[in-house]
Amino acid sequence: MLVAGLLVALVVAPYFVTEFWLQVGGLAMAAAIAAMGLTMLVGVAGQISLAHAVFVGIGAYGYVILASPSGENVWGLGLPPVVAAVGAVLAAGIGGLLLSPLSSRVTGLYLAVVTIGLVFIWVHFLNEVEQFSGGYIGRAVPEFDILGLNFGDSEPWHILGVPFGAVEKLWLLGIVLVVVTYIAARRIVQARPGLALSMVRESEVAAASMGVNVGRYKAGAFFVASVYAGIAGVFLAVTIQFITPQAFGFTLSTDYLVIIIIGGLGSLRGAIAGAVFVTVLPRLLGQFAGNIPFLVPVGQGGIDANVMSVFVYCGLLILVIMFARGGLDRVLGWMVGPQRRSRPAPEPKQDPVPQPEPDPALEPEHEKETV
């Protein structure tokens, strides 16, 4: 009931929430999808990767390149938006498969260092190949449409007499994407692949001895996580409507890592909660900067909303790592409360079985009474 009520509240939110907060919600939904993919890779499979922003960028730029027509200084294919979105997601998944062999040679901290280098190579590539990325200037994102439904401002919808523009449409699309990706990720984690990935995380040798193909499942984890990142990249691109290479750098990768740790490492529900928290907090502090004594507007020096958000994130990371490994997922568990368990059915009453009386002749000699 609680989940159903939350979904209903989210669906009717465009009638009551301003456009700014709807767009912030769209950014949070994109971060939630990417964080769920990273949760399956890091929290479930135990493969530490800081290159998640690369695959989000592949999804975003893949959609722009495939959906945009070629211009004077940029290159594009001009494909239908749905085809472009599917192609961008597949490109991100293939990128994850190409990265997966590294996990067979290096693990743990070494894998994290390798993926950090991949992020800087990716940003440098985007800045240099201006025909694809637009260079430092960036590229505009074409509107998204599917089955004749336009999710841009060119064709507004009218629902119950209220006009819905791009922000309101993408809000509803984001709800659908988050629900579908969450259900799919939960089924993967709770099924046999999730159990195999958990065994790989605990001990690769033990998993291999139990018949688990370690290399295959590692590659599968990178592929699924990259596909989720590609979906998030496409949705992020159509939400912000303009992308630059700097948006998909090392900062975004660390943000995703912060999200899954604060949300609760290995928890899909916590990944969604962490994405909402990390995305909304800087905007929330920025909106009320004038009412908080020690905060100043962004760009005026001192402690602004962005700096304060970093302080909060660092403090929460320390608390979560040292005292509350469950993160926000544990807090959500406390809010929901313990699940009610049905009482077991009472056992049917049975008549006692009559016990035979002992025979005095069979008693031991030392137990017989002497007269």
C-alpha positions as MATLAB code, in Angstrom:
seq = 'MLVAGLLVALVVAPYFVTEFWLQVGGLAMAAAIAAMGLTMLVGVAGQISLAHAVFVGIGAYGYVILASPSGENVWGLGLPPVVAAVGAVLAAGIGGLLLSPLSSRVTGLYLAVVTIGLVFIWVHFLNEVEQFSGGYIGRAVPEFDILGLNFGDSEPWHILGVPFGAVEKLWLLGIVLVVVTYIAARRIVQARPGLALSMVRESEVAAASMGVNVGRYKAGAFFVASVYAGIAGVFLAVTIQFITPQAFGFTLSTDYLVIIIIGGLGSLRGAIAGAVFVTVLPRLLGQFAGNIPFLVPVGQGGIDANVMSVFVYCGLLILVIMFARGGLDRVLGWMVGPQRRSRPAPEPKQDPVPQPEPDPALEPEHEKETV';
ca = [
       0.000    0.000    0.000;
       2.825    2.383    0.833;
       4.525    1.805   -2.524;
       1.225    2.203   -4.396;
       0.515    5.466   -2.582;
       3.993    6.751   -3.416;
       3.534    5.932   -7.097;
       0.192    7.721   -7.185;
       1.753   10.773   -5.543;
       4.568   10.780   -8.118;
       2.136   10.491  -11.034;
       0.047   13.466   -9.899;
       3.111   15.539   -8.909;
       3.211   17.525  -12.217;
      -0.076   19.161  -11.224;
       1.396   20.584   -8.003;
       5.203   20.747   -8.350;
       7.051   23.522  -10.148;
       9.018   22.917  -13.350;
      12.348   23.350  -11.564;
      11.734   20.542   -9.098;
      10.327   18.305  -11.822;
      13.588   18.666  -13.720;
      15.553   17.961  -10.540;
      13.418   14.864  -10.121;
      14.279   13.810  -13.660;
      17.981   14.116  -12.832;
      17.416   12.025   -9.704;
      15.639    9.337  -11.732;
      18.535    9.161  -14.195;
      20.969    8.872  -11.290;
      18.813    6.157   -9.702;
      18.904    4.020  -12.856;
      22.675    4.371  -13.146;
      23.113    3.688   -9.417;
      21.102    0.461   -9.629;
      23.439   -0.768  -12.348;
      26.500    0.153  -10.301;
      24.967   -1.552   -7.260;
      24.754   -4.834   -9.150;
      28.369   -4.447  -10.274;
      29.971   -3.260   -7.029;
      27.584   -4.263   -4.265;
      26.498   -7.642   -5.625;
      29.384   -8.772   -7.846;
      32.137   -7.034   -5.870;
      33.804   -5.459   -8.946;
      34.967   -1.961   -7.989;
      34.578    0.358  -10.968;
      34.973    4.118  -11.144;
      34.288    4.264  -14.882;
      30.501    4.298  -14.619;
      30.367    7.864  -15.926;
      32.017    6.652  -19.132;
      29.114    4.362  -19.972;
      26.584    7.009  -18.980;
      28.386    9.301  -21.416;
      28.331    6.625  -24.125;
      24.578    6.397  -23.727;
      24.115   10.162  -23.814;
      26.446   10.904  -26.711;
      25.392    7.743  -28.532;
      21.802    8.965  -28.551;
      22.785   12.447  -29.705;
      25.008   11.162  -32.528;
      22.513    8.571  -33.738;
      19.438   10.814  -33.499;
      20.895   14.115  -34.736;
      21.424   14.869  -38.414;
      24.873   15.882  -39.593;
      25.605   19.578  -39.319;
      28.324   21.945  -40.371;
      30.829   20.913  -37.699;
      29.234   17.842  -36.126;
      28.378   14.383  -37.377;
      25.161   12.418  -36.958;
      22.991    9.749  -38.531;
      19.530   11.242  -38.065;
      17.918    7.951  -37.026;
      14.487    7.773  -35.333;
      14.803    8.571  -31.627;
      13.712    5.094  -30.489;
      16.269    3.401  -32.729;
      18.906    5.879  -31.567;
      18.108    5.197  -27.906;
      18.317    1.421  -28.365;
      21.574    1.770  -30.281;
      23.064    4.007  -27.599;
      22.145    1.560  -24.830;
      23.630   -1.352  -26.776;
      26.790    0.674  -27.400;
      27.145    1.247  -23.657;
      26.619   -2.466  -22.990;
      29.259   -3.418  -25.545;
      31.630   -0.953  -23.898;
      31.093   -2.744  -20.602;
      31.873   -6.090  -22.234;
      35.110   -4.671  -23.622;
      36.096   -3.534  -20.128;
      35.222   -6.833  -18.441;
      38.455   -8.693  -19.408;
      40.357   -6.253  -17.179;
      38.553   -7.707  -14.157;
      40.119  -11.104  -14.908;
      43.636   -9.671  -14.653;
      43.269   -7.051  -11.924;
      40.862   -6.939   -8.983;
      40.047   -4.779   -6.020;
      41.928   -1.512   -5.712;
      43.915   -2.139   -8.904;
      40.712   -2.413  -10.927;
      39.507    0.872   -9.435;
      42.761    2.602  -10.454;
      42.509    1.257  -14.010;
      38.927    2.472  -14.369;
      39.921    5.923  -13.074;
      42.421    6.177  -15.919;
      39.688    5.174  -18.347;
      37.565    8.134  -17.222;
      40.296   10.684  -17.973;
      40.978    9.072  -21.352;
      37.258    9.283  -22.142;
      36.984   12.977  -21.267;
      40.109   13.783  -23.284;
      38.670   11.880  -26.246;
      35.413   13.837  -26.099;
      37.229   17.154  -25.917;
      39.429   16.354  -28.898;
      36.940   14.691  -31.277;
      34.708   17.700  -31.816;
      32.881   16.147  -34.777;
      31.204   13.713  -32.366;
      30.997   15.588  -29.076;
      30.967   19.229  -30.140;
      34.141   19.780  -28.106;
      34.016   22.020  -25.062;
      30.875   23.689  -26.399;
      28.819   20.491  -26.385;
      25.831   19.408  -28.428;
      22.084   19.920  -28.328;
      19.941   16.838  -27.687;
      17.079   15.974  -30.068;
      13.611   15.461  -28.646;
      12.588   11.929  -27.792;
       9.451   10.276  -29.109;
       8.139    6.732  -29.103;
       5.097    5.247  -30.834;
       3.992    8.685  -31.964;
       4.250   10.180  -28.468;
       6.471   13.228  -28.406;
       8.347   13.947  -25.153;
       9.500   17.434  -26.104;
       8.012   20.913  -26.056;
       7.061   20.948  -29.731;
       3.874   18.909  -29.192;
       2.408   19.603  -25.722;
      -0.047   17.195  -24.163;
      -3.250   18.279  -22.453;
      -4.194   16.021  -19.539;
      -7.210   17.060  -17.456;
      -6.969   20.526  -18.971;
      -3.327   21.023  -17.929;
      -0.666   21.410  -20.671;
       2.264   19.030  -20.286;
       5.602   20.152  -21.732;
       8.892   18.285  -21.975;
       9.580   18.423  -18.236;
       6.212   16.956  -17.249;
       6.345   14.288  -19.965;
       9.858   13.197  -19.048;
       8.821   13.046  -15.393;
       6.203   10.415  -16.252;
       8.620    8.582  -18.541;
      11.227    8.562  -15.793;
       8.789    6.951  -13.347;
       8.149    4.144  -15.831;
      11.859    3.630  -16.463;
      12.745    3.526  -12.759;
       9.979    1.029  -11.981;
      10.854   -1.252  -14.906;
      14.595   -1.176  -14.259;
      14.081   -1.762  -10.536;
      11.882   -4.813  -11.131;
      14.361   -6.215  -13.660;
      17.338   -5.623  -11.359;
      15.556   -7.177   -8.404;
      14.773  -10.306  -10.387;
      18.398  -10.573  -11.483;
      19.699  -10.182   -7.942;
      17.239  -12.607   -6.370;
      17.568  -15.252   -9.081;
      20.399  -17.651   -9.809;
      22.643  -15.021  -11.501;
      22.514  -12.876   -8.384;
      23.506  -15.824   -6.200;
      26.398  -16.632   -8.539;
      27.592  -13.019   -8.491;
      27.464  -13.001   -4.688;
      29.610  -16.134   -4.636;
      32.104  -14.467   -6.996;
      32.235  -11.461   -4.680;
      32.971  -13.588   -1.612;
      35.546  -15.904   -3.200;
      36.311  -16.501   -6.856;
      38.089  -19.766   -6.051;
      35.145  -21.099   -4.061;
      32.696  -19.968   -6.763;
      34.726  -21.729   -9.455;
      34.856  -24.892   -7.359;
      31.051  -24.806   -7.156;
      30.785  -24.749  -10.963;
      30.353  -20.980  -11.464;
      31.963  -19.624  -14.627;
      33.675  -16.658  -12.967;
      34.769  -14.905  -16.159;
      31.352  -15.255  -17.731;
      29.506  -13.851  -14.737;
      31.960  -10.969  -14.370;
      31.408  -10.066  -18.010;
      27.655  -10.329  -17.474;
      27.842   -7.995  -14.475;
      29.769   -5.382  -16.463;
      27.332   -5.715  -19.366;
      24.197   -5.297  -17.231;
      25.694   -2.378  -15.290;
      26.724   -0.677  -18.540;
      23.272   -1.191  -20.058;
      21.737    0.506  -17.011;
      24.279    3.307  -17.378;
      23.343    3.652  -21.050;
      19.641    3.941  -20.188;
      20.490    6.573  -17.588;
      22.659    8.429  -20.118;
      19.905    8.598  -22.718;
      17.347    9.782  -20.180;
      19.804   12.289  -18.696;
      20.528   13.715  -22.138;
      16.880   14.245  -23.083;
      16.244   15.741  -19.634;
      18.978   18.387  -19.655;
      18.633   18.893  -23.470;
      22.302   19.869  -23.854;
      25.415   17.847  -22.993;
      29.121   18.673  -22.658;
      32.150   16.397  -22.086;
      32.748   17.867  -18.626;
      29.427   16.471  -17.433;
      30.681   12.882  -17.755;
      34.001   13.109  -15.951;
      35.477   11.787  -12.736;
      33.139   13.864  -10.563;
      30.103   12.025  -11.899;
      31.739    8.651  -11.250;
      32.470    9.572   -7.643;
      28.908   10.837   -7.254;
      27.586    7.422   -8.261;
      29.926    5.711   -5.817;
      28.762    8.044   -3.047;
      25.150    7.269   -3.960;
      25.463    3.501   -3.582;
      27.471    3.748   -0.344;
      25.135    6.249    1.337;
      22.110    4.337    0.049;
      23.456    1.029    1.346;
      25.969   -1.038   -0.598;
      24.214   -3.887   -2.361;
      20.684   -2.496   -1.913;
      18.645   -1.524   -4.969;
      16.146    0.365   -2.833;
      19.012    2.171   -1.150;
      20.461    3.094   -4.551;
      17.243    4.911   -5.439;
      17.130    6.667   -2.060;
      20.789    7.646   -2.328;
      20.280    9.031   -5.829;
      17.401   11.208   -4.664;
      19.377   12.427   -1.648;
      22.595   13.247   -3.514;
      20.752   14.922   -6.404;
      18.241   16.949   -4.418;
      20.424   18.133   -1.504;
      22.569   20.705   -3.409;
      19.503   22.167   -5.138;
      17.592   22.248   -1.869;
      20.400   24.059   -0.080;
      20.728   26.440   -3.028;
      17.049   27.349   -2.875;
      17.230   28.196    0.840;
      20.751   29.658    0.889;
      19.380   33.085    1.771;
      17.584   31.715    4.845;
      20.561   29.777    6.242;
      23.023   32.098    8.033;
      26.335   30.443    7.068;
      25.432   29.749    3.415;
      26.084   32.169    0.562;
      24.803   32.050   -3.034;
      26.853   30.009   -5.470;
      29.750   31.940   -7.008;
      30.177   34.514   -4.222;
      32.887   32.693   -2.264;
      32.643   31.111    1.142;
      30.477   28.123    1.926;
      27.819   27.774   -0.751;
      25.311   25.007   -1.376;
      27.743   22.862   -3.370;
      30.478   23.057   -0.729;
      28.031   22.300    2.066;
      26.735   19.318    0.097;
      30.280   17.928   -0.103;
      30.631   18.321    3.673;
      27.364   16.465    4.223;
      28.327   13.671    1.817;
      31.718   13.179    3.462;
      30.189   13.123    6.926;
      27.556   10.619    5.882;
      30.170    8.428    4.184;
      32.160    8.259    7.421;
      29.070    7.448    9.465;
      27.831    4.818    7.037;
      31.186    3.082    6.683;
      31.916    3.067   10.425;
      28.530    2.628   12.070;
      25.684    1.974    9.624;
      26.583   -0.250    6.712;
      22.914   -0.400    5.717;
      22.844    3.325    4.893;
      19.566    4.883    3.830;
      18.154    1.461    3.090;
      18.216    0.683    6.807;
      16.511    4.007    7.520;
      13.786    3.125    5.016;
      13.400   -0.217    6.746;
      12.849    1.558   10.058;
      10.283    3.879    8.471;
       8.342    1.065    6.857;
       8.516   -1.001   10.026;
       8.836   -4.729   10.476;
       6.815   -6.874    8.162;
       3.853   -8.609    9.679;
       4.156  -12.310    9.789;
       1.161  -14.550    9.745;
       0.736  -16.611   12.875;
       1.344  -20.299   12.408;
      -1.735  -22.475   12.460;
      -2.275  -24.191   15.806;
      -1.345  -27.827   15.850;
      -4.304  -30.201   16.213;
      -4.743  -31.626   19.649;
      -4.026  -35.300   19.960;
      -5.044  -37.685   22.678;
      -2.089  -38.826   24.743;
      -0.833  -42.279   23.892;
      -1.363  -44.596   26.895;
       1.900  -45.802   28.348;
       2.096  -49.442   29.549;
       2.593  -49.974   33.261;
       6.025  -51.311   34.182;
       6.298  -54.994   35.092;
       7.849  -55.446   38.591;
       9.480  -58.673   37.461;
      11.532  -56.823   34.849;
      12.914  -54.178   37.235;
      16.622  -54.435   38.137;
      17.522  -56.100   41.404;
      18.947  -52.932   42.981;
      15.708  -51.024   42.267;
      13.441  -53.611   43.955;
      12.363  -52.774   47.439;
      13.429  -55.180   50.135;
      10.852  -56.004   52.742;
];
